[in-house]
């Protein structure tokens, strides 16, 4: 399993919820959403850096 993918944590959250372990399910759901937003923030930040470094005068 590739634990760098949010889908894995989401699936583990579903399994924990089915088993009745709501606390652990929420932890996995949080980990899934955190890794998703972290990736999107990194892509957005990279885009901003590229834009400001490639445009004369910084924008």
C-alpha positions as a Python dict, from the first residue, in 0.01 Angstrom:
ca = {
    (1, 'X'): (0, 0, 0),
    (2, 'X'): (115, 350, -82),
    (3, 'X'): (44, 555, 230),
    (4, 'X'): (121, 879, 47),
    (5, 'X'): (-216, 863, -130),
    (6, 'X'): (-526, 1005, 42),
    (7, 'X'): (-743, 725, -102),
    (8, 'X'): (-573, 472, 128),
    (9, 'X'): (-655, 673, 440),
    (10, 'X'): (-1010, 728, 317),
    (11, 'X'): (-1054, 352, 269),
    (12, 'X'): (-911, 282, 615),
    (13, 'X'): (-1157, 537, 755),
    (14, 'X'): (-1447, 356, 588),
    (15, 'X'): (-1329, 22, 727),
    (16, 'X'): (-1297, 164, 1079),
    (17, 'X'): (-1643, 321, 1053),
    (18, 'X'): (-1795, -11, 944),
    (19, 'X'): (-1626, -181, 1240),
    (20, 'X'): (-1777, 81, 1472),
    (21, 'X'): (-1451, 256, 1560),
    (22, 'X'): (-1559, 615, 1491),
    (23, 'X'): (-1262, 776, 1665),
    (24, 'X'): (-1008, 592, 1451),
    (25, 'X'): (-1220, 652, 1140),
    (26, 'X'): (-1210, 1028, 1198),
    (27, 'X'): (-830, 1013, 1236),
    (28, 'X'): (-798, 838, 901),
    (29, 'X'): (-1039, 1081, 734),
    (30, 'X'): (-837, 1373, 871),
    (31, 'X'): (-516, 1219, 740),
    (32, 'X'): (-677, 1172, 398),
    (33, 'X'): (-796, 1531, 376),
    (34, 'X'): (-466, 1670, 509),
    (35, 'X'): (-261, 1490, 245),
    (36, 'X'): (-503, 1603, -29),
    (37, 'X'): (-485, 1968, 74),
    (38, 'X'): (-110, 1951, 128),
    (39, 'X'): (-63, 1832, -231),
    (40, 'X'): (-295, 2100, -371),
    (41, 'X'): (-125, 2373, -168),
    (42, 'X'): (214, 2261, -295),
    (43, 'X'): (92, 2271, -656),
    (44, 'X'): (-60, 2617, -603),
    (45, 'X'): (256, 2748, -436),
    (46, 'X'): (469, 2607, -719),
    (47, 'X'): (245, 2780, -974),
    (48, 'X'): (278, 3114, -793),
    (49, 'X'): (657, 3081, -775),
    (50, 'X'): (676, 2991, -1143),
    (51, 'X'): (453, 3284, -1239),
    (52, 'X'): (641, 3543, -1036),
    (53, 'X'): (983, 3415, -1134),
    (54, 'X'): (904, 3389, -1506),
    (55, 'X'): (724, 3721, -1557),
    (56, 'X'): (952, 4028, -1579),
    (57, 'X'): (885, 4260, -1287),
    (58, 'X'): (724, 3984, -1079),
    (59, 'X'): (376, 3997, -1219),
}
